[in-house]
Amino acid sequence: QVQLVESGGGLVQPGGSLRLSCAASRSILSFIVMGWYRQAPGQQRELVAIITRGGSTNIADPVKGRFSISRDNAKNTVYLQMNSLKPEDTAVYYCNARGVGRDDWGQGTQVTVSS
């Protein structure tokens, strides 16, 4: 089983930026897709961004143009760059890794956007 450890969350003012990291305990090339999801209080978990093994990305409409996802295969890490943050981006952000018959999640990192 893979361990996914998120980091980089915190409190930021509206308009600010954060970069989240998801470090995997083994090669991320073993996963077909890796991604970031978020869950706000009282809301369902929703997709934020995904990146395939081949490097293709898909960004959810609410964050398109503000967020980007990238990966460093040598460091077994996936990143979520978040710019122009809004209060509605406040949520727990989770890293996800999917392979054949596998669907692994990290513990999440809190992002709070508030003045």
Salt bridges, closest charged atoms under 4 A:
GLU46 OE2 - ARG38 NE 2.64
ASP61 OD1 - LYS64 NZ 3.11
ASP89 OD1 - ARG38 NH1 2.94
ASP89 OD2 - ARG66 NH1 2.72
ASP103 OD1 - ARG98 NE 3.37
ASP104 OD1 - ARG102 NH2 3.03
